[in-house]
Amino acid sequence: MSTPAPWPAPLLRPGDVAEAFGVTTSTVNTWVREGRLAPVLVTPGGHRRFAPDQVHTLLATTNREEGGGQA
């Protein structure tokens, strides 16, 4: 009997990303326009969704750049 694959992590909304970084959703939208962050899904209604691993990578990179510790 095989082990089932783990359930994928839920996608993050712009507000979730903003909260993780301590910024506003406007800042998250700016990052998307600048190409720093790319949604993995855009819903039919135009809502962006982000992959948690992508956000964690950006957060780690941002922390290193700001001298906030090692990742």
Protein Blocks (a to p, Z undefined) as FASTA:
>chain_A
ZZddddddddddfklmmmmnopafklmmmmmmnopaccfbdcfkopacddfklmmmmmmm
mmmmnonacZZ
